[in-house]
Amino acid sequence: MSKMFKLTSLVVGLAMVLSFVAVPASAATIDELMAQIATLTAQIAALKGGATATTATTFTRDLTVGSTGADVSALQQILIDSGYLDIVTPTTYFGSMTKAALVKYQKENGISATGYFGPITRGFVNSTVTTTTTTTTTTTGITTPGVEGSITVSANPTPSSGQTIREGDSNVSVLGLKLEAKLSDISIQRVKVDLGTSSVFYGKLFTTISLVDDSGRVLVESPLNSSTVVKEDTTYYITLSGFNYVVAKNSTKVLTLRLSAMGSIDSTYDASAAYGLLIPANGVRGVDGAGLSQTGPSTALSRRTVTIDSDALVDAATLKITYNSASLGTQQIVADQNTTKDEYAKLPLLTFDMKAEKDNVTVTDLIVNITRGGVTTTASGTTVYLMDGSNVIGSANLVGTSLTAMTATFADDFVIPADTTKTLTVKMDVVDAGTDITTFVAVVTAGTDVDAENSNGTAVVETGTATGNTISILKSGLQVSLDSNPTIEKVITSNNTNSTTTVTATFNVRVKAFGADVVLPTVASDTPMFAKTGATNSFTVYADGVASALTAYATSTNYTIPSTCSTAGLTNGCTLAEGSEVLIPVTYTFSSRNVAGTALTAGNYAVQLIKVNYGATVTTSTFMSSLSNWRSPSTYVN
């Protein structure tokens, strides 16, 4: 069939459908006819390839939440095209989504970010975006032309009934619609929603309703008022339309209805659970590939109710504290920032997040607890800083009655805007670092360590804690790191009786001397740099994740220190000059059988490097003992 023949047939079909519109019909019949008209028009446009129109838009009035009209649509199109507004098509209604998008647009263009489209923003837009070229293709996106189908509509399990909506809440998910298309793609174009039998729903409680897809994209948003809500008999309804959402043949999609509450709700409705959303029979309508209207559900879905909380949104404010993965990992650091090489300025101890929800939260006091430990407690902290990025938002002296448990109290107020997260870092000046290791751990705990209030000055609900990693400090020694991930391999040898597995784990360890020259013990030393047994043992073997003693089995370790480490004047050791570094491949080997021939318990075995020994007077570095990246992969031994 030629494209021209198809086009002619469709035009004739459109004319026939239009001929019926003039005949009095019920609202449902007119809806079906209009759906067919839209489908035929879409198919004609698809065959023609769509149309391109160029329009000039000049804004002449201020726009704000609640505004409606063609200029609102034009503004929304600009925000959509700029990537600030994530809706499918303009709606003519200026709602909360449009305001939020306009705020982003204003920020990006150096305009006061109020979300109000006033003279300044209007003048900027008129001078920079005066002509909009739009390519319109009115196809519904159906890929099964000519095929009849059906749609099954049911309630999605989430969100569940009983969602709490407080005054000032925005875009709370209330009812999910599970849509299943059968035999053909179905273009969903209308959702009719039962709001109940009381005008209180839109007169006292809720301001807007929106429909979003499973990615959170807004398909349609509408105000709730006497112009959009229609009363049929004793029930109030709103019909959401003006969108095309295609559910592919034999697939299931979920659309969700969301509500926004009024900024002030009378206490009469506090704790009420009588209001909600219901989809009546045939409340969802779509068009299949044959252009036929398909509706669902066959019977009304149960009403999904919400619980009203008339308390102001401000009273529901919360503050949540969590650990941020940008925190400095467990490691050993040499304090070498001055001539005596025993100080470290602004040592980062902890990075954490503080998230405010429902309202702006003001933190009035924040206490950071710092625990000191290690081989000695020579090193100490002095000034502690609270950092917001590179900005110092507070500083405090480290105090305490115990050398091992100290606190820093920040009394300068700072604000976390509603529904945003502020990432903060605790840093500390360190002095008097010694040749032995001192460790520091920082902790912030909600409630115990934080005083915070909402914008009315009332204390907020606080949750969470953030604990930093153990940071080891000394004034001279080795900086130890892995040059690559550990590896493991096994070799199986057999005789007439049984087989033996030899497992070898390899670690490529990079070491650098800081603060002074550092002596590195060789394999022949009484305390090797990488020992295989005793108190200075550098390795732990894990069997199925549990530490396993291999004292009865043959083990060995081997490493060679590069010749750039000087052996002059030393036996079984070499001197790594200050500032120099070397890469040392280290192996640890064990056998699956002991001398008596008894085999290890079968399992998955891995090896972790837990300790490095160095110095003329032996110092041990153990920070890596709790780090998973210092453990080899596992291999099965039986």
N, C-alpha and C positions, 0 to 999 in steps of 0.2 A: 504494500500500500504506500503510495507516495506521500511525501510530507504535505503537498498541497491538498491532496484528497482528505488527509487527516484534519487539516486546518479548516477546510470547508465543512466537513461533518461536524466539527466542534462548534463552529459558528452557528450552524443550523440548530444544533442542540441547545446552544445558549439562547437563541431566539425563541425556541419552544418553551424553555423554562421560564423566560421572561413573560411569555404570553399568559402564564398561569398566575403570575404575581398579582395581576389586576383583579383576579377573582377572590372574593372574600374567603378567608381561610383562618384556621386557628393559629395561635402563636407558634405551636409546634410545627405545623405545616409550613408556615412562612420560614421558620428557622431552617427546615430541611431544604426548601427551595433556595434560600440564600446560600446554604452550604454548597449545593450543587452548582449554583452560579459561580461561587468563588473557585470551585474546583475546575469548572470549564474554562473560566478566565485564566486560571493558573496554567492549564495545559496549553491554551492558545499562546500565552506569553512565552512558555517554554519552547514551543515550536518556532515562535518568532525570534527567540533568542534574548528576550527581555527588552527593556526600554531604558534609555539614559535621559535624565532631566537635569538641567542646571538651574538652580534657583538662588537668588540673592536674598540674604536675610539681614535686616538691620533691626536691632533691638531698641525699642523706644520706651520701655517701662521697666520698673524694678520688679524682680521676681523673688519669691521666698516660699517656704513650706506652705502648701495649700493653694498656691497659684495654679491656674489651669490655662490651657490655650495652645495655639499653634506656636507661639514664641517659646513656650516651655518645651515643646517637642523639638524645636530648632536647637535650643540650648542643649537638650539631652543628646541630640545627634552629634553635636560638637564634642561633648564629653565622651560619648561612645567611641567616636573616631579617634579621639586622643588617648583612649585606653584607660580613662578614669572611671567610666560607668559601665558596669558589666550587666547590661540587660540586652535582650534580643532586639527590640524595636522601641522607639520613643513612645511614651504613654500619654502625653499632654498634661500629666499631673506631676507637680513638683513635690516629691515626698522625701523621706529620710535618706533614701539611696542617692537621690539627686543632690541633696545637700552635702552628703559625705563626699561625693565625687567632685562637687564644686570646690569644697575645701582643699582637696588635693590639687586641683587645677590652679587655685589661687596661690597655694604655697609654691608650686613649681614656677609661677610667673611673677613672684615677688609682690603679690597683692595680699592685703590683710585677709587672713584665712578665716572668714566669718561664716561662710556658706550662704551669705546673702548676695544676691545678684543686683547690686546697686549701681550708682553712676560710675564709680571707678572701674568696676569689673565690666560693666556694659560698654564703657568707652574703649577699654582695652580690647574686648572681643570685636567690637565694631570696626576697630582700626586694623585688626590682624586677621580676622576670620569673617570676611564679608561675603564671600561667595562659596557655596557648597555644591559640589557636583556629586550627585547620587545616582548610582546604577541600580535600578529596581528590577528584580526578577521575581515575579509573584508566584513562582512554583512552590508547592508545598514540600518539596523534597522527597516525594514518594517515588520509590524505585520499582513499584509493582503496578504499573498502569493497566487498567482494565480488569483487575482482579478484585473480586469481592472478599471482604474479610469481616472480622468481628473483634470487639474489644471487651475484655473482662476487667472489671474494676473491683478492687477490694481494699480494705484498710491495711496499711503497712503497720507492723508491730511497733515501730518507733516513728515518732515520739508516742509515748503512752499517755493515757488520761492522767489528769492530776498535775500537769505542769504548772508551776507557780509563776504567775505574771504579776509583777509589781508596777506601781505607777511609774511611768517614765521608761519602762522596758521597751526595747525595739527588736523587731524581727524575731519573735519567739516562735519556734516551730511547734505547731499544735496538732496537725493531722497530715499523715502521709498517705498518698494514694498509690497503690501498686497497680500498674497498667500492663496488661498482657495482650499483645496483638497476635491474632491468629489468621493464617492464610495470606494476609496482605499487610503491607505497611499501613499504619493508621496515623493520620495527621490530627492530633488533638487540638481543638480550636476553641473549646468553651468548657468552663467548669462552673456549675451553678452551686452555690453554697447556702445552706439553711442556717440562719443565724439565731433561730429561736423565735419565741413569741413576744419578746419584749424589746421595745426601742431603747431600753437601757444599754443594750449591747453596743450600739453605735453612738448613743447620746451621752453615756456616762463613763463607758469603760475603754473602748478601743477606737483608735484613729485611722489605722490603715490595715489593709490585708494584702498579702502578696503571695504569688505562686512561684516556687523555685524548682529547678531541676536537681538531679542528684549531685551535680558539681557545685551547687549553690548559686548558679546563674539565675537572675530574676527574669522570669518570662513575662510577668505582668504584675503591676502594683496599682492599687486603687484606694482612694480615700473611702472611709466609711461615714456617710452622712445621708441626709434626706434626699439628695440628688442621685446617689448611687445605689441606695438600698430601696428595694421595692417590697411592698406588703401584698401578699396573696392570701385572701381569707384572713387567718389569724397569725400567719407566719411571715417573717421577714427574710428576704433573700437578697443576695448580691450575685451577679453573673460576671465572671471574669472572662474576657474574650479579647480578640485583637492579636492573637499570637498563633503560631503554627509550631507544634512540637511533635516530631515524628517518632513513633514507636515502631521499630523495624519488625518485619514479619517474624513471628515465632520467638519474640524476645520480650523481656519484662523491664520496665523502667519505673522509677519512683519519683513522683512530684510531691512537694510538701507545701502545705498552706501555713503561712506565718502571720502573726498578729503583732501590732505595736500598740502599747497602752497609752492612755492619756497621761499627761504630766501630773495631773492631780486627780485622785480617785476618792470619792466620799467614803468615810469609814463605815457607812451603812453596808457597803459591799465587801468589807473585810472578811476573809476566810470563806467567802461564798464559792461553791463549786457547781453552781447551777448553769453556768454559761459555757458555751463551746461551739464547735463546728460540726455540721452533719452534711453529708452528701445525699440528696434525695435520689429516688429511683430515676435513672436516665439523666442524672445531673452532669455527667461527663459526656461530651459529644466530640466525635472525630469523624473524619472522612476517609474512606478506604480508596484503593486504587481504581475502583470503578466509579468513583464520585458519589457513592452512596453514604448517607449519614449513618453512623454506628454509635450507639449509646450504651452507657452502663452507669452504675450497677443495675441489675434487674430489680433489686429491692433496696430500699434506703440503707445506708451504712449506719452503724450505731454512732451516736453523738460522742465526739471526743471532747470532754470537758476540761476546763482549766480551773485552778484555784486562784482567786483574786487576793492579792495582798495590798491593802490600801496604804501601807507604810510607804513613805517616799523612797525612791530608789536610793537616795543618799543613805537611808538607814540600813540598807542591805549591803553596804560597801564591805569588801573584804580585802585582805592583803595576804598574798601567798609568797613564801620564800623558798627558793629551790637552788640547788647547786648548779653552776654553769660549767659546761665541759671545757670552757676556755681557761679554767684554773690551771695554774702551773702544776705539772705532774710531779709525782714523788721523785725526788732527785737530790743529788749532793751538789752544793754550790760553794765555791771558794770566795771568801771575802777579800778582795784584793784591789779595792778602789782608792786607797790612799798610800802614802809612802810607808806606813807601818803595816799595811796589808792586813788589817783586822776589822775593816768596816765594809758595809754594803748598804748603799742608799736605795730606799724604796724597793725592798725585796717583796715581790708579789706572793702573798700567802693564800688568797682565796678570791675567786670570782663567783658572784652569786646574782640571782635574779630576784627582783621584787615586783610582783604583778598586782596592780590595783584593779578591782572589779566593781562595777556599778556606779562608782563615784570617784572624784579626785580624792586621793589619800595623802595626807600630810604626815610624814615621819618626823616626830618631834624629838625622839631620843633613840639612839641605836648603840648597843653595846657589842663589841667584838671580844670574845674570849680567846686568849692565846695560851696554849699549853707548851711549856718548854721541857725538854728532856734530852736523852742521848747519853753518850759515854760520860760527858761532863756537861755542866751548865755554865761553861765559861762565857760564851757569847750571850749578849742580852739585847733586847729591843729598847728603843727610846721613843721616837715619835712614830705614831701610826697614822696612816692617811686613808681617807675614803675617797675613791676616785670614780668619776663618771667619765669613762673614756680617758682622755688626757687631762681632764679638768679635776682639780682638787676641790671637793665640795665640803670637806671637813678634815680636821687634824686634831689629834689628841695624844696626850702623854700615856705611856703604858705604865699602869700602876698595879699594886697588889700586895697582899700581906705574905704571899708565898712566891718564891722564885719560879715555881713550876706552874702556877695558875695565876694569870694576870689578865687585866681587862683594859680596854680603851673605850671611853664613852664619848660619843659624838652628839652634841646638843644643838647643833645648827639644823633648823628645819629645812626639809626639802620636800617637794610635791611630786607625786607620781600621778599623771593624768589618768582619768577613768579608762579602764579596759586597755591599758598599755603596760608594757614591762620595761623596767629600768634595770640595766645591767651595771653592777658596781663591783669594784675591785678593792680589796684590802691590801695595802702595802705597808712595810715597816722598815725603819732605819735600824741597822744592826751594828753594834760596836763590840769590841773586845773579843772577837773570834779567836779561838785557840787552835792548837795543833790537833786536838781531839774534836770529835763531832758533837755539836749541839743541834737538837731538832726543834722545830716550831710547827704547831698545828693551830689554825684559826677556825673558830666556829661562831656562827650566828644562828640563834634560835628564836622563832616567832614567839610572842607572848613574854617569854623570859627576858629577852634581850632587846625587844622593840616596843616602843610606844608610838601608836599611830591613831589618827582620827580622821573622820570624814569632813566634808566641807561645812557641816554644822558644828564641828568641834566635839562630836561624840566618838568614843572609842570604837574602832572597827574590829571585826573578827579576824584574827591572825592565825595562819597555819604554816607549817613547814620548818625545815632546818637546813642549813648548808654547812658542810664540814670540808675544810681544805685538805689537801694531801700533805704528807710529812715532808718538810723541807729541811735538809741537813746542811749545816754551816760549819766551816772551819777556815782558818786563815791561810793554810797551805795544804796542798795535796793533789789528788788526781780528780780530774773530771772524767767520768767513765760513761761511755755510751755504746750502743750497738750500731755497727756499721751496716748490718743487714739482718733480716730475720733468721733466727736459728734454724738449722736443718737437722734431720735425723735419718739414719739409714741403718739397715740390718743386713748381715751376711749369715747365711745358714750353711753349716758344715755337717756332714753325716759320716757315721762309721757303721760297722755291722750291727751295733746295738741300738744307737739312738742318734738324734741330731741335736746340735747346739747352735743357738742364735747369738751372734755378737752384735750388739747395738752401739752405734757411735753417734753422739750428738755434737754438732759443731757450732761454735759461737765466734763471730768476728767482732772482737772487742777493740774499741778505739779509746786510748787514754791520753790525756794531756796534763802536763804539770803546770800548776798554778801556785803563785806565791813564793815558790822556792824550787830548787832542784829536788827531785823525788827519786828514791831508790826503789827499783823494781826487782823483787826476788825471782830468781830463775827456778826451773823445775827441781834442781839439785839442792835448793835451799831447805833449811830446817822448816821454814814456813813459806812454802811456795806461794807465788802470786795467785795461782789457781790450784788449791789443795784438793785432794780426793777423800781425805778422812780426817777424823779428829775434830777438835773445837774450831779449827780454821777451815773446815771442809767448805768448798765453794759450790757444791752441787747438791740438789735434792732430786731424787728419782720419784716419779709419781706413777702408781699403778691404778688405772681406772680413776684418776683424779685424786687419789689418796697417797700421801707421802709414804714411801716404802724403804725400809732399811735393807741394804744389800751387803751387810758386814760379812756374810759367809760366802759371798760371790766375788769373783775376780773383777776388780775395777781398776781403771788407770786414767790418767789425764796427761795431755801433752800440749805444749805450746812452745813457741820460739819467739823471743823478743828481738826485733830488728836491731841490726848493728849500730844504728844511729844512737842507741842508748849505750853510753860509754861504760866499759867494764874496768876502767883504770882505778886501781887501789881497792878493788872489791873482789871477794870470792863468792861465787854463787849469787851474783847480783849485778845490776848495772845502774848508772845514774842517768835519768831523763832530765835534761836541762829545762829550767823554767821557761815556759812558753812553747816547749817542743811537744809533739805528739807522735804516737806510733800506733799502727794497727797490728793487733795480735790475734791470729787465728787460734782458737782454743778447742780442743776435743776432749770429750769425756766418754769413756767406753766401759761397758759392762757385759758380762756373759750370762746367758740364761741358765747355766748349770754351775754348781759349785764343784769343789774337788772330789767330793763323794759321788758326783753325778746326779745329784738331786736337782730337779728342774724348778725354776721359778713358777709361781702360780700364773696360769695363763691370764692374759689381759692386755689392755692397751697401755703402753709405757711411754712416758715423756720425761725429759730432763730439764730442770730449771737451774740457771746460774743465779746463786743467791748471795755471793760474797766475793769481794776482791781484796786481797791482802797486799799491803805495800808499806814502804818506809823502812829506814834503818831500825827504828823501834816500831814494831809492827802496828799499823793502823788498818782497820777493816772498814770497808765500805759495803753496806748491806741494803741500801735503798731499793735495789732492784728485786729484793726477795719477794715483794708482794705484787710485782708488775707482770701481767700476763704476757707481755711481748718479750720477756726474757725467758720464756718457756718454749721448748721445742715443740713441734707437732708430735702427735703420738703415733706409735707403730705397734701392731699387734704381735705379741710374743706368746708362743705356746710350746 
